[in-house]
Amino acid sequence: MDAPRAIPPQDLRIQFWFAFTGGLPTLGSLFAKATIPVVGEYTTLWLSLVLVLAGGLTALLRVREPHGDLRVAEGRPVATLLKSVTIIWQQPKIGIGGVVRAINTAPEFGFLVFLPLFFTDTVGLSMGSWLTVLSAMFMSNIVWNLLFGVIGDRLGRRRTVAYRGGPGCAVSTLLLYYVPLAAGAEVWVAVTVGVVYGATLAGYVPLSTLMPSLSPEHKGAAMSVLNLGAGLSTFIGPAIVGLAIGPLGVAGVMWIFAGLSVVSTVQALFLRLPDDDPAAPGGTGAEATASAPSSLVSATEPSAAPGSR
């Protein structure tokens, strides 16, 4: 019997984000849309806890992987942890990549705080319609996560993040506010702009393969910084909403998030690989690694857990 085929790390990351996006904002929204009219919000919250427990048990009892129980940093866990921190100033590009990653999903988590009220109280949609918008937004994101992986292979990962992800999210964030505000309670309009935002959000996908390529000798530490940025985004987004929505309103918060996307665009331009610099030894002036097929790139990547969209 043939041995099981090893799955490339790039494919594992795609599968992870496919499942993550398919669960939290997509199927979760559809679940709430189905149960809230029947049992109410409070009972839906408890039913959601049951889903979380079911997912945890599935991971514990059904996921089997030969290396899953092994220590990654055998004998030097503290040194590995410290390297994940010191690499930020030893290699500033890694720190910049972490900031870009934090900006990537900060608006997404911020939106979940105040957009439900905006779409129901101001735009005039029902809660069920808003949940439809949210599900459509991230169904689109799932599809475009896959497409931008291919686009990143062809166009170059840095270029994709800088010229597609950042500018796209800046524009679609503002559309997500101004278009429904002007159109009123038109579900199809809100769904359309939601789908556009979900698509542009996926423009940051190549960051997960770009980061380890920036530091080939410390790929695990680079991915740790990427994971740190992902975690910080869950705090930064709601924090911005909490600080700004009072004095600036919904419009002001949306402009802040759009501005952050522009900032990420500028920062992503600095995430150049050694091969991007014609003056560097062996440089080609082209994103050689970033334009290589995923199957080739993944052969040089760490088997660490995913950390970027």
C-alpha positions in Angstrom: 0.0 0.0 0.0 1.3 3.4 -0.9 2.2 5.8 1.9 -0.2 8.8 2.3 0.8 11.7 0.1 2.2 14.6 2.1 0.2 17.8 1.7 2.3 20.9 0.9 2.2 23.6 3.7 0.7 26.1 1.2 -2.3 23.7 0.6 -2.7 23.2 4.4 -2.9 27.0 4.9 -5.5 27.3 2.1 -7.6 24.5 3.7 -7.3 26.1 7.1 -8.6 29.5 5.9 -11.2 27.8 3.8 -12.6 26.1 6.9 -12.1 29.2 9.1 -13.9 31.6 6.8 -16.6 29.0 6.0 -17.3 28.5 9.7 -17.1 31.7 11.7 -18.6 34.4 9.5 -20.4 32.3 6.8 -22.1 29.2 8.2 -22.3 30.8 11.6 -24.3 33.7 10.1 -26.6 31.3 8.3 -27.1 29.3 11.5 -28.1 32.4 13.4 -30.4 33.5 10.6 -32.2 30.1 10.8 -32.4 29.9 14.6 -33.0 33.5 15.8 -36.6 33.7 14.4 -37.4 30.3 16.0 -35.7 30.4 19.4 -34.4 34.0 19.8 -31.0 35.5 20.2 -30.2 34.2 23.7 -30.9 30.5 22.9 -29.0 30.9 19.7 -26.0 31.9 21.7 -26.2 28.7 23.7 -26.7 26.6 20.6 -23.6 28.3 19.1 -21.7 27.0 22.2 -22.8 23.5 21.3 -21.3 24.0 17.8 -18.0 25.2 19.3 -17.8 22.1 21.5 -18.6 19.9 18.6 -15.8 21.4 16.6 -13.4 21.0 19.5 -14.3 17.3 20.0 -13.8 16.8 16.2 -10.3 18.2 16.4 -9.5 16.1 19.5 -11.0 12.8 18.4 -10.9 12.8 14.6 -7.8 14.7 13.5 -4.8 12.4 13.4 -1.4 13.6 12.1 2.0 11.8 12.6 3.8 14.9 13.8 1.0 16.6 15.7 2.1 15.5 19.1 5.8 16.1 18.6 7.6 19.1 20.1 8.7 21.5 17.3 11.6 23.1 19.2 13.1 20.1 21.0 15.2 21.3 23.9 15.1 25.0 23.1 11.5 26.3 23.4 12.6 29.5 25.2 15.2 30.3 22.5 12.6 29.7 19.8 10.1 32.0 21.5 12.7 34.8 22.0 13.7 34.5 18.3 10.0 35.1 17.3 10.3 38.4 19.1 13.8 39.6 18.4 13.4 38.9 14.6 11.1 41.9 14.5 13.9 44.4 14.9 16.7 42.2 13.5 14.8 42.0 10.3 12.4 45.0 10.0 10.7 43.6 7.0 9.3 40.8 9.2 7.9 43.4 11.6 6.4 45.3 8.7 4.7 42.2 7.4 3.3 41.6 10.9 1.8 45.1 10.8 0.3 44.5 7.4 -1.2 41.3 8.6 -2.8 43.1 11.6 -4.3 45.7 9.3 -5.6 42.9 7.0 -8.4 41.7 9.2 -8.7 44.5 11.8 -11.6 46.1 9.9 -13.3 42.6 9.5 -13.4 42.2 13.3 -14.3 45.8 13.8 -17.2 45.6 11.4 -18.7 42.8 13.5 -19.1 45.3 16.4 -21.1 48.0 14.7 -22.2 47.1 11.2 -25.1 45.0 12.4 -26.6 48.1 14.0 -25.7 50.3 11.0 -27.4 48.0 8.5 -30.5 47.4 10.7 -31.1 50.8 12.4 -29.7 53.2 9.7 -30.0 51.3 6.4 -33.2 49.6 7.4 -32.4 45.9 6.8 -33.8 43.2 9.0 -31.4 41.2 11.1 -32.0 38.2 8.8 -31.1 40.3 5.8 -27.9 41.6 7.5 -26.9 38.0 8.2 -27.5 37.2 4.6 -25.1 40.1 3.7 -22.5 38.8 6.1 -22.7 35.2 4.7 -22.4 36.4 1.1 -19.5 38.6 2.0 -17.4 35.7 3.3 -18.6 33.2 0.7 -17.1 35.6 -1.7 -14.0 35.7 0.4 -13.6 31.9 0.4 -13.7 31.8 -3.4 -11.3 34.7 -3.8 -8.9 33.3 -1.2 -8.3 30.5 -3.7 -8.2 32.8 -6.8 -5.7 35.3 -5.2 -3.5 32.3 -4.4 -3.2 31.7 -8.1 -3.0 35.4 -8.9 -0.2 35.8 -6.4 1.7 33.0 -8.2 1.4 34.8 -11.5 1.6 38.5 -10.5 4.0 38.2 -7.6 2.9 38.0 -3.9 4.2 41.4 -2.9 2.5 43.1 -5.8 -0.7 41.2 -5.2 -0.8 42.4 -1.5 0.3 46.0 -2.4 -1.8 46.6 -5.5 -4.8 44.4 -4.9 -5.3 43.8 -1.2 -4.6 47.2 0.3 -6.2 49.5 -2.4 -9.1 47.1 -2.9 -10.0 47.0 0.8 -9.6 50.8 1.0 -12.2 51.3 -1.8 -14.6 48.5 -0.8 -14.6 49.6 2.8 -16.0 53.0 1.8 -18.4 51.4 -0.6 -19.7 49.2 2.2 -20.8 52.4 4.0 -21.8 54.9 1.3 -23.6 52.6 -1.2 -26.1 51.0 1.3 -26.6 54.4 2.9 -27.6 55.8 -0.4 -29.6 52.8 -1.7 -31.6 52.2 1.5 -33.1 48.8 2.5 -32.2 47.0 -0.7 -30.8 43.7 0.2 -29.3 43.0 -3.2 -27.3 46.2 -3.1 -25.9 45.4 0.3 -25.1 41.9 -0.7 -23.2 43.2 -3.8 -21.0 45.6 -1.9 -20.5 42.9 0.7 -19.3 40.4 -2.0 -16.9 43.1 -3.3 -15.4 43.6 0.2 -15.0 39.9 0.7 -13.2 39.6 -2.6 -10.8 42.5 -1.9 -10.0 41.2 1.6 -8.6 38.0 0.0 -6.0 40.2 -1.8 -3.8 39.8 1.3 -3.7 36.0 0.9 -0.2 35.8 -0.6 1.2 37.3 2.6 1.3 33.9 4.2 3.8 32.6 1.6 5.7 35.9 1.3 6.6 36.2 5.0 8.7 33.0 5.3 10.4 33.8 2.0 11.6 37.1 3.6 13.6 35.2 6.2 14.4 31.7 4.7 16.7 30.9 7.7 14.1 31.7 10.3 10.8 30.7 8.7 9.2 29.6 11.9 9.9 32.9 13.6 8.5 34.8 10.6 5.3 32.8 10.7 5.1 33.5 14.4 5.1 37.2 13.7 2.4 36.7 11.1 0.3 34.8 13.7 0.9 37.6 16.1 -0.4 40.1 13.6 -3.5 37.9 13.0 -4.2 37.8 16.7 -3.7 41.5 17.2 -6.2 42.3 14.5 -9.0 40.8 16.7 -8.1 43.5 19.3 -7.2 46.4 17.1 -10.4 46.4 15.0 -12.9 46.5 18.0 -10.6 48.9 19.8 -10.7 51.4 17.0 -14.4 51.2 16.9 -14.7 51.7 20.7 -12.4 54.8 20.6 -13.7 56.4 17.4 -17.3 55.7 16.8 -18.5 58.1 19.6 -16.7 61.2 18.3 -16.6 60.4 14.6 -19.6 58.1 14.0 -19.8 55.2 11.6 -18.5 57.3 8.6 -15.4 58.3 10.6 -14.6 54.7 11.6 -15.0 53.5 8.0 -12.5 56.2 6.8 -10.1 55.1 9.5 -10.2 51.5 8.3 -9.9 52.7 4.7 -6.9 54.8 5.7 -5.3 51.8 7.4 -5.6 49.8 4.2 -3.8 52.5 2.3 -1.0 52.4 5.0 -0.8 48.6 4.5 -0.3 49.2 0.8 2.7 51.5 1.4 4.2 49.1 3.9 3.7 46.1 1.6 5.9 47.8 -1.0 8.8 47.4 1.3 8.4 43.6 1.5 10.8 43.0 -1.2 12.6 39.6 -1.5 16.4 39.5 -2.2 15.7 38.4 -5.7 13.6 41.6 -6.3 16.7 43.8 -6.0 18.8 43.9 -9.2 21.8 45.2 -7.2 21.8 42.3 -4.8 24.1 39.3 -5.5 22.1 37.0 -7.8 19.3 39.5 -7.9 17.0 39.4 -10.9 14.8 42.4 -10.4 11.8 40.1 -10.5 9.8 38.4 -7.8 11.3 35.1 -8.7 10.2 33.2 -5.6 6.8 34.9 -5.5 6.1 34.0 -9.1 7.1 30.4 -8.8 4.4 27.8 -8.7 2.9 27.1 -5.3 4.2 23.5 -5.4 7.7 24.8 -5.7 7.4 27.5 -3.1 5.8 25.2 -0.6 8.7 22.8 -0.8 10.8 25.6 0.9 8.2 26.7 3.5 7.9 25.6 7.1 5.3 23.1 8.2 4.1 25.6 10.8 0.5 26.4 11.3 -1.2 29.0 9.0 -1.1 32.6 10.1 -2.4 34.8 7.3 -5.2 35.2 5.0 
